[in-house]
């Protein structure tokens, strides 16, 4: 059983990642950290609280993450992809509001599950960077860190060079790449191909399998319509954030390389993920390495997604 503290900014694909984590029998979601990104931090919190309430898991704590990047810039949101409220056409009930705990309380969770807790971050990396800034040696007690972000030997999705999470706060992303230990990065060169199709959605909604079933088709349709504009030839939509969780339960589904990674904060190349892929590359002895997913087995992704989303929440 993988104990997971999930940093996120729900967002459609983040929301489906929360559903996946709650449904998968080998994942124990022990907390959620909500920050800005696809929507603002308040809406992200309310969306997370709504999903927890549907699953009857209000016992899972929500921690207050960042409201804007380390640079102090005004955050940019993406309603054309995720909807005004982050769940496409779904409006969470007004009476459901997230009861936020202080950010620093999450260090108690890391202490409680010392050596067992995996941090999965599928949003902007500001909150995770703050954990390193404030947490000191406590962060060394984390089992591993899995991040959805970056793009290697592959185009970006916000600029020709940059993926959205790294672009949103390149200072934070670079800090995490430098300070993190046992870090796995799941970039666009994998997640862009994690396509959920109409047929898969029909399969997971053919009957009421769980308390999320009624949400899945409308949020998928909104997301798929947005991607049809961005990538006209696509048949479905990539669910980037679920892939990061799959590295925990299907570890041999992926091919990895290990390399030092840095992230550009220069305005001309902002958010570009940088690694040296030359065969003759050499690094200083103390240089931190990051495990980077470079490929995956799509059929296993599709099978795992469908099987998990058909499980019950009881």
Protein Blocks (a to p, Z undefined) as FASTA:
>chain_A
ZZddddddehjklmmmmmmmmmpmkbccfbdcddehjbcfklmmmmmmmmmmmnopampc
cddddfbdfkopacdddfklnojnonajaccdfklccddddfklmmmmmmmmgokaccdd
fbdfklmmmmmmmnmmmmmmpfbdcddedjehiacfkbmkbcfklmmmmmlmmmmmmmpg
hiacddfklmmmmccdfklmmmmmmpcfbfmlmmmmmmmmmmmmmmmmmmmmbgcjddfk
lmmmmmmmmmmlpccddddddddfbfklgoiacddfbfkbccdfklccddddfbdcfklm
mmmmmmmmmpcfZZ
